[in-house]
Amino acid sequence: MKRREFLEKTLAGLGAITLPNLISPSLHGQELPAAVPFSTDPVATISLTPQIHTSRIGMGTGVHGGGRQCNLTRMDRAKAVDIIRYCYDRGIRFYDLADMYGTHGLVSEALRDKPRDQITYSTKIWCHPGGIPEKERPLADVLVKRFLKELRTDYLDLVQLHCIRNDQWTTQFADQMEALEKLKQRGLIRGHGLSCHSLPAAKIAATHEWVDAFHIRINNANRKMDGSWDETAEITRLAKKHGKGLIAMKVLGEGDIKTPQGRQSSTNAVVRLGTLDTLLVGFEERQHVDEFLTNVEKTLQAMKAEMAT
């Protein structure tokens, strides 16, 4: 394959559609307008699913999360609110939440004056023992009712099964899958899927008809990954062939990639893979946001320049 053809195919897979503004409520559920020229904007609007249009970069809120606590909830509340709002001010519209993180109320408070149709709320249901204070694991319809109240909204964009580790999840959590599908049909959620914490789970997710989008752990430093870079990349390619939305988590190894050069290298590798739609980072400082946006933009600019040669 010629170099130019290869780059064009890679860019097409990036979800690199950009629009003058985010999708208005009247366009939810419709196809995006025709693609416009490739954008080097790191927070360009992409289509995660036909119903979910959001920013290319998202804010993860669950660093070292458990028991409805995480780094974000443990820090000074004013600082936490500031970083959430700073992400919004920089164009980030995807907020990755979970019942286990305890971040619903915090993010809702921080974004209370922002237009709901310009925010993507993705959250997760914890189905396993431990992890949250209660022993009970009610069905998604009960949980989503609470989530809607905590987030002060009448719909959620994406609700996922959290931390799925095996290839038996379609049987193990069939009741939750059915409940989430009913919620989607009622318009209370726009999509469902899972966050994968094993390659067997991700392989099933890549082709399963129930999955609209899923999280996958990926970075080129092999930090907090579920397999090698090559194995993980191959699953993302399979998923895109089957039309799945893909959310990259652990792009910076949940802080384990310590050097600026290492962070730039991993960002570059993930963006160039061309299969990930939204890239998540657990930002805790303004400079973390600025650095990541700059690194993504550098890669996109380089790719665009390579296309022109």
C-alpha positions in Angstrom: 0.0 0.0 0.0 1.3 3.4 -0.9 2.3 5.7 1.9 -0.4 8.3 1.0 -3.1 5.7 0.8 -2.1 4.2 4.1 -2.2 7.6 5.8 -5.6 8.4 4.3 -7.0 5.1 5.6 -5.5 5.8 9.0 -6.9 9.3 9.2 -10.3 8.0 8.1 -10.3 5.7 11.1 -9.6 8.5 13.5 -13.1 9.8 13.7 -11.5 13.1 12.7 -14.7 14.9 11.7 -15.0 18.3 13.1 -18.0 20.6 13.1 -18.4 24.3 13.7 -20.3 23.5 17.0 -21.2 20.4 18.9 -24.2 18.5 17.7 -27.5 20.2 18.7 -30.2 18.2 20.5 -32.3 18.0 17.3 -29.5 16.1 15.6 -29.1 13.4 18.3 -29.7 10.0 16.7 -29.1 11.2 13.2 -26.0 10.7 11.0 -23.3 13.3 11.1 -23.2 15.7 8.2 -20.7 15.0 5.4 -17.1 15.0 6.5 -15.1 18.2 6.3 -11.4 18.4 5.8 -9.2 16.6 8.4 -8.9 18.7 11.5 -5.8 19.0 13.7 -8.0 20.3 16.5 -7.3 18.0 19.5 -10.9 18.4 20.8 -12.6 18.2 17.4 -16.1 16.6 17.5 -16.1 12.9 16.6 -18.9 10.4 16.3 -18.4 7.8 19.1 -21.7 6.1 18.0 -24.4 7.3 15.6 -26.2 8.7 18.7 -23.2 10.1 20.6 -21.1 12.9 19.2 -18.4 14.2 21.5 -14.9 15.5 21.8 -11.8 13.6 20.7 -10.3 14.0 24.2 -12.1 13.1 27.4 -11.6 13.7 31.1 -11.3 10.5 33.2 -12.4 11.0 36.8 -11.5 7.7 38.4 -7.8 7.7 39.1 -7.2 5.3 42.0 -10.9 4.9 42.4 -12.8 2.7 44.7 -15.6 2.8 47.4 -17.0 6.0 45.7 -13.7 7.8 46.2 -10.8 8.7 43.8 -8.1 11.2 43.5 -10.5 13.8 42.3 -12.9 13.5 45.3 -10.0 13.3 47.8 -8.4 16.6 46.7 -9.6 20.1 47.8 -13.1 20.4 46.3 -12.5 23.9 44.9 -9.5 22.5 43.0 -11.4 19.5 41.7 -14.2 21.8 40.4 -11.6 24.1 38.8 -10.0 21.2 36.8 -13.3 19.9 35.6 -14.3 23.4 34.4 -10.9 24.0 32.9 -11.3 20.9 30.8 -14.6 22.2 29.6 -13.1 25.6 28.8 -10.4 23.9 26.8 -13.0 22.2 24.6 -13.2 18.8 26.4 -16.8 17.5 26.4 -16.5 13.8 27.4 -16.6 13.1 31.1 -15.9 9.5 32.2 -17.6 8.7 35.4 -18.6 5.6 37.4 -20.6 4.7 40.5 -17.5 3.3 42.0 -15.6 6.7 41.6 -18.2 8.8 43.5 -17.8 11.6 40.9 -21.4 12.1 39.7 -22.3 14.9 42.2 -18.9 16.6 41.8 -19.0 16.8 38.1 -22.6 17.8 38.1 -21.8 20.7 40.4 -18.9 21.8 38.4 -20.8 21.9 35.1 -24.2 23.0 36.5 -24.2 26.1 34.3 -23.1 24.4 31.1 -25.5 23.4 28.3 -26.4 19.7 28.8 -26.4 19.0 25.1 -22.7 20.1 25.0 -21.6 17.5 27.6 -21.2 13.7 27.2 -21.8 11.8 30.4 -20.4 8.3 30.4 -20.8 6.3 33.6 -20.5 2.7 34.7 -22.3 0.1 36.8 -20.3 -1.9 39.3 -21.6 -5.5 39.3 -18.8 -7.3 41.3 -18.3 -8.0 45.0 -16.7 -5.2 47.0 -15.8 -1.9 45.3 -18.8 0.0 46.6 -20.3 0.2 50.2 -23.5 -1.8 49.5 -23.7 -5.5 49.2 -26.7 -5.4 46.9 -26.3 -5.2 43.1 -29.6 -4.0 41.7 -30.4 -3.9 38.0 -29.5 -1.0 35.8 -33.0 0.5 35.8 -32.7 1.1 39.6 -29.1 2.4 39.3 -29.7 4.7 36.4 -32.6 6.3 38.2 -30.2 7.3 40.9 -27.5 8.3 38.4 -29.9 10.7 36.7 -30.7 12.3 40.0 -27.0 12.6 41.0 -26.1 14.1 37.6 -29.2 16.3 37.5 -30.1 15.2 34.0 -32.9 13.4 32.2 -30.7 11.2 30.1 -27.2 9.6 30.1 -25.1 9.3 27.0 -23.3 6.0 27.8 -23.7 3.5 30.6 -21.3 0.6 30.8 -20.6 -2.6 32.8 -17.6 -1.7 34.8 -14.3 -3.6 34.9 -15.1 -6.7 32.9 -12.3 -9.3 33.2 -13.4 -12.5 31.4 -15.1 -13.8 28.3 -18.2 -15.0 30.2 -19.7 -11.6 30.8 -22.5 -12.0 28.2 -23.9 -14.8 30.3 -22.8 -13.5 33.7 -24.4 -10.1 33.3 -27.2 -10.9 30.8 -29.8 -9.4 33.2 -27.9 -6.1 33.3 -27.5 -6.1 29.5 -31.2 -6.6 29.0 -32.0 -3.8 31.5 -29.6 -1.4 29.8 -31.2 -2.2 26.4 -34.6 -1.4 27.7 -33.3 1.9 29.1 -31.9 2.7 25.7 -35.2 2.0 24.0 -36.9 4.4 26.5 -34.4 7.1 25.6 -32.9 7.3 29.2 -29.5 6.3 27.9 -28.1 6.7 24.4 -25.7 3.8 24.4 -24.3 0.9 26.4 -21.2 -1.2 26.5 -18.4 -2.1 29.0 -15.0 -1.1 30.3 -12.6 -4.0 29.5 -9.9 -5.1 31.9 -8.8 -8.2 30.0 -8.2 -9.1 26.4 -10.7 -12.0 26.4 -13.4 -9.5 27.5 -12.4 -7.0 24.8 -12.3 -9.7 22.1 -16.0 -10.5 22.8 -16.9 -6.8 23.0 -15.3 -6.1 19.6 -17.9 -8.1 17.7 -20.9 -8.4 20.0 -24.0 -6.9 18.7 -25.1 -5.5 22.1 -22.0 -3.3 22.4 -22.2 0.3 21.2 -18.9 1.4 22.6 -16.3 0.1 25.0 -13.2 1.2 27.0 -9.9 -0.5 26.3 -6.5 0.0 28.1 -3.7 1.0 25.7 -0.4 2.8 25.7 3.0 2.0 24.1 4.8 1.7 27.5 2.9 -1.4 28.5 1.8 0.2 31.7 -1.4 -1.2 33.3 -2.3 -2.9 30.0 -4.1 -6.3 29.6 -1.8 -7.5 26.9 0.9 -6.4 24.5 0.6 -3.4 22.2 0.2 -5.5 19.1 -2.5 -7.7 20.7 -4.5 -4.7 21.9 -4.1 -2.8 18.6 -5.5 -5.8 16.7 -8.6 -5.9 18.9 -9.2 -2.2 18.2 -9.0 -2.9 14.5 -11.5 -5.7 14.8 -13.8 -3.5 16.8 -13.7 -0.8 14.2 -14.6 -3.3 11.5 -17.7 -4.1 13.4 -18.6 -0.4 14.0 -17.9 -0.1 17.7 -17.1 3.1 19.4 -13.7 2.9 21.1 -12.6 4.8 24.2 -8.9 4.6 25.0 -8.0 4.5 28.7 -4.6 4.4 30.5 -3.1 6.3 27.5 -0.6 7.7 30.0 -0.6 4.6 32.2 -2.7 6.3 34.9 0.3 8.5 35.7 2.9 5.7 35.4 4.5 7.2 32.3 6.6 9.7 34.1 8.7 11.6 31.5 7.4 14.2 29.1 9.1 12.3 26.3 7.3 9.1 27.3 3.9 10.8 27.5 4.4 12.3 24.1 5.5 8.9 22.6 2.4 7.1 24.0 0.1 9.8 22.8 1.6 9.8 19.4 1.3 6.0 19.1 -2.3 5.9 20.2 -3.4 8.7 17.9 -1.5 7.2 14.9 -3.2 3.9 15.5 -6.2 5.4 14.0 -8.8 3.2 15.7 -9.5 5.1 19.0 -12.3 7.6 19.0 -12.0 9.3 22.4 -8.8 9.4 24.5 -9.2 9.6 28.2 -6.7 11.0 30.7 -7.3 11.5 34.5 -6.3 15.2 34.6 -5.5 16.6 38.0 -3.7 19.8 37.1 -4.2 22.5 34.4 -0.8 21.8 33.0 -1.7 18.2 32.5 -4.5 19.2 30.3 -2.4 21.7 28.3 0.4 19.2 27.8 -1.9 16.4 26.5 -3.8 18.7 24.1 -0.5 20.0 22.8 0.8 16.5 22.2 -2.3 15.3 20.4 -2.3 18.4 18.2 1.4 17.9 17.4 0.7 14.4 16.2 -2.3 15.4 14.1 -0.4 18.2 12.5 2.5 15.9 11.6 0.0 13.4 10.1 -1.6 16.1 8.1 1.8 17.2 6.8 2.7 13.7 5.9 -0.5 13.4 3.9 0.5 16.4 1.8 3.8 14.9 0.8 
